Amino acid sequence: MFLGISPQARRLDLDFSAPTIAPVPSLFTIKSEFRYEIVRKLFEGGMGVVYEAEQHGSRNFVKRVAIKVIRQSFANQSSFIENFIGEAKLVADLIHTNIVQTYQLGETGGGYFIAMELIRGVNVEQFLQQVQDKQRVLPRDLAVFIISRVARGLAYAHAKCDKDGTPLGIVHRDVNLKNIMIAFEGDVKLTDFGVAKARGLLHDNEGEVVAGRVDYMSPEQSSFDVTDKRSDVFSAGVGLAHLLLGRNIFKGATTEESRHRILNLPIPDFRLLNSEIDDRLNQILQTALQRDRELRYQDADTLLHHLEFYLYHDKYGPTNETLGRFVRELFGQIPTTHLGKDKGGTLVIERTK
């Protein structure tokens, strides 16, 4: 059937000239106040305290969020306040599935708070402790998967630019198992940029003091040298080794001993420490943990590529769902299962009888 122009349409005086465009109305401002009701304390760290809270809006709108505040003992120290505000400004525009999202920097009663995404899950330190308490073994591929997601978040943060396209030069500087969250659904998220550095957003006295967890620091950070994104790559390598071995080989009895190990401990052949570590994975660890930054992976993107190639190039590797099921089972949310492998070497979930 041919669709032509009807006789009625032919009689219309059709105007094909450019239409008149109505002027765009001025952008407007919305002023709104949220109310936060604190539900419970989630975590207390060196400088801040994190609470679970309910965010209340109009017409009975309620959203569960996390609220981070400065500990009272630091509330009157201007340097801590400046960095707290700087952290909020830094992470406000870091919108990535592997980084905890920040919603708001607020002020109340003379104090500041940060409203953040609430992760229903555990940090990786708690996760690994539960694995050991339950006398379980963390499957090798899940350990690699967790750090691959961390590398993915780091690669995004390292590449972040300001509104003018100028790189921010973000370095997290405190990548450790406590600052990596796993949601019960299996999402892995990097958090706590409180000691990060970034151009123009955070007060940085690098070279004068060392901030962060010593047993995860890169050699250059531990030596008071200027750091770059390769420092975070080293810390991610420490985290991978920790997950694979069940212990951090750089952790000493004291801070000074940990620092000495970071700077001087011979990097082992990891195949001798865990028979599940093969040649390719050992090489990834060796490269990530090079003390000479020029010999290390030069960015988190390259580390991510090597980890994902290891996991997926010849088999079906782990996913968020695989990790989520393992975490939920570990914390008693679903019946006990275990990860096995089929004849092709693929990870499969099997229910324990």
N, C-alpha and C positions, 0 to 999 in steps of 0.2 A: 504494500500500500504506500503510495507516494504522499508525503506530507508537504503540501505547498502552502502558499499564502491565500487565505480565504478572500473572497470578493470584498467582504466587509473591511478586512485589514488593508486591502489595496486602496480603499477610499480614504484611509487615515492619512493625515499630514504627518509623516514620520520625520523626526528630527534626529539625525545621526551625529550632530555636533557634540563636542565634549560637554558632559553634564556639569552643572554648577555644583561644586562641592561645598557643603555647609562647613563653616569654620569649626575646628576642633575646640570643644569647651575646655576651659582651664582645668588643670589637674587640681584635685581638692585634697584636703587633709582630713584624716579620720582620727579623732581623739577618743580613746577608750581605755578604761582601767580594768585590769584583771585583778582578781583576788586569789591569793594562794593560801591554802590551808595545809600545814605540815602534817603528814601522816605518820612518818617514822624515820629514824636515822638509818641510812644505808651504809655509810662509810665515813671514816674519819682518818684523814691523812696528816702529813706533816704541817700543811698550811691551811687546808680547807676541810670543811665538813659537807657531806652530801646527804640530802634528805629526799625522801619521796613525798610528793605534794600533789594536791588537787588544784588545778587551775579552773577557776569559776568565771564564766562569762555570762552573757545575756540569756534569758529564757532557759535557765537551768542547764546551760552548757557546762560540761565538766570534762576535763582532760587530765590524765595522770602525767606528771612530769617529774624530773629530778631538779632539785634546787641546790646549788653550790654556794656556800657562804665562806667568808674568811673566819678562821678560828679567832675567838675573842682575844687570845694572847697576841695576835698579830694585827688586830683591827686598827690600832693607832699608829702603825708603822707605815709611813708614806710609801716606801719602796715596795712593800707587799701590795698595798692598795693600787699603786700604779701598774704593777704587773698583773694584778687580778683584772683590772679594767682592760689592760692591753691584751690579755688572753681572750677575753670576751670579744673584743673587736677583731682579733685575729681569726678566731674560729667561726665568727658569725657568717662568713661567706664560704666556709669550707663545707660544701654540700655534696656529700659522697656517701655511698652505701656502706663503706668501711671506716667511716669516721662518725663519732657521736655528734648529732646535730645540736647546735645552740640556737635557742629561740629568742632570748631577751637578756639584756643587762638592765637590772633595775636597782633602785635605791629606796631604802626605807629606814626610817629612824636613824639616819646618818650612816648607815652601813650599806654595802653593795651586795647584790646577789646575781647569780647567773641561772636562768631557767634553761634546762637542757632536755634532750630526748631521754626518756626513761627506758632503760634496757632491762627487760625482765630476763635475767640470767645471772651469770657469775663472771668474775674475772678469771683469767687463765691460771693465775696462781691458785685460786680456790679450786678450779677445775682439776688441775694436776694433783693437788693434795687429795681430792676426793678419789681420783683414780688410784692413788697409792693406798689410801685408807681402805678402799674396797678390794685391794689386792688385784687390781686389774692392770692390764697393759694397754697403753695408748697405742693404737695401730700407727705404724710408721707413716702411712699416707695421710692420716688425719693430722699428724703433727706437721707435715709439710704443707698441707692445705691451710691450716691456721696461719702459718707464717706467710704463705702466699697472699692471703687476704690482707695481712698487715702491710706487706710490700705494695700491694695495690693501693691502699690508702695513703701510704707514704709517697708513692709516685705522684699521686694527685696533689698532695700538699706541697711537695717540692716544686711542682710546676706552676703553682698558683701565682697569678699576676694581679695587680691592682686594676682599678677601672680604666687606667690609661695604658694598660698592657705591659707595665714594668714588672718584672719578676720580684716577688716579695722575699725570696731567699729564705723560705721557712726551713728550719731544722728543728725537729721535735726535741731532741736531746735527752729524752727520758723514756725511750722505748723499752719496756720491760713487761713481764707477764702480768703484773698487777694493773698495768695501764692498757691491757687488751681485754675487751669484754666479749663474751660469747652469749648471745641470746639463746633461749631455750628452743627457738626456731632454727638455730644454726648460723645466724648472721654473726660475723666477726667484725668488731668495731674498735678502732684505736681512739683513746680518749686522753684527757689530761695534758693539754699543751701549756701547762702552767710554767714550765721552765724552758719553753721553746724560745727560739730567737727568730725575728723577722724584721726586715727593714722598716723602721719608723713606727712600729707598733708596740714593741716591748723594750723596757729598759734593760740593756745588755752590758754586763760588766765582765764579759768573757775575757779570759787572760788574767783576771784578778781572783775570781772564785770559781769553784766547780759546783755546778748544780746538777742534780739527778742522782740516780742510783749507781753507785760506783761499780758494782760487779757486772753491770751491763754497758758501761761506758766504752767508747772507742779509745784506743791509746792516745789519740790526739786530744780528746776531751779530758781524759784523766791527767794529761800533761799540761793542762792550762793553755793549749794551743787553740787557735781559731778553728772552728768546725764548719763543715759544709754537709751536704746531703749524704756524703759517703760515711759520715759518722753514724747516721741512723741505719745504714746498711749493715755496719758492723754489729750494732745492737740487735738488729733483727737476726743476724747470724748467731749471736749468743742465745737468743730466745729459741731458735730452731734446735741448737745443740742441747739446750736445757730440756726441751720437750722430748727429744729422742733418747736422751740418757736418763731422764728423771731427776737430774741434778745439774746445778750450774758449776762447771769446772773452775770458774773464775772466782767463786765466792769463798772468801777466807773468813777466819774467826773475827777479824777486825776490818774496819774500813781501809786501813793502811795495807793490810795483807791482801785484800781484794784488789786494791790499786796495783800492788806489786805483781799480782798474778796477771792482771790485764796487760801490764807492760812487759812481763818477762816469762810467763809460763809457756813452755813449748806447746804449740798447737798440735794435738795428738792426731794419729791416724784413727779416725772415728770408727773405722771398720773393726778395730781391735777392741773397742768398748761396747759395741752393740752389733751382733751378727746380722741384724736386719738392715744395717746401713751398707749399701752396695757401693761400687766404685763411683758411679755417677753422683750419688748423694754425698759421698765423702768429698768429691771434688767441689761441689757447690759450697759445702761448709768451709773447705780450705780457702776458697776464693773470697767468700764473705768475711772471713776472719783474718785476712791478710792485714798485718800491722802497717805495712806500707800502703797508704791510700791509693797510690798510683797502680798497685797490683790488685787492689780490691775491685769488686764490681763498682763501676763508676756512677751508677744510679740505681734507684729502686726498680725502675722499669726493667733493667737487665736482669736483676735478681728475680723479679716476678716472672719474666720469660723463662728463665732456667727452671724455676720451681714448677711452673705449669707444664712445660715440656716434659719434665720428669714425671709428672702425675698423669698426663693425658696422651702422650704421643703414641703409645702402643696399647692403651687399655682404657677402660671406662673408670675414671678416677672418682674421688669423693666429691660431694656437693654440699651445699648448705643443709639439705634435708638429711644427708647421711650423718653429718656432724650433729645436727639438732636431735636426731633420734638417739645418738650415743649419749649426748648430754642429758636428755630427759630421762633416759633409762638409768644413767649413773646417779641422778638425784631423785630417783624413785617416782617419777611422774608417769612412767609406762612400765609394763612388765619387762623383766630382764631379757636382754638379747645379747648377742655378741657378733662382732664382725669377723667373718671368715672369708675365704677366697674360693671361687669355683676353679675348675680345672684350667681355665684360661688365665688365672691370676687376678680376676676381677673381684673387687671387694663386694661381698654380699652380706646381708643382715640375716642372721639366723636366730630364732627364738630358742632360749634355753628351756629344756624340758624340766 
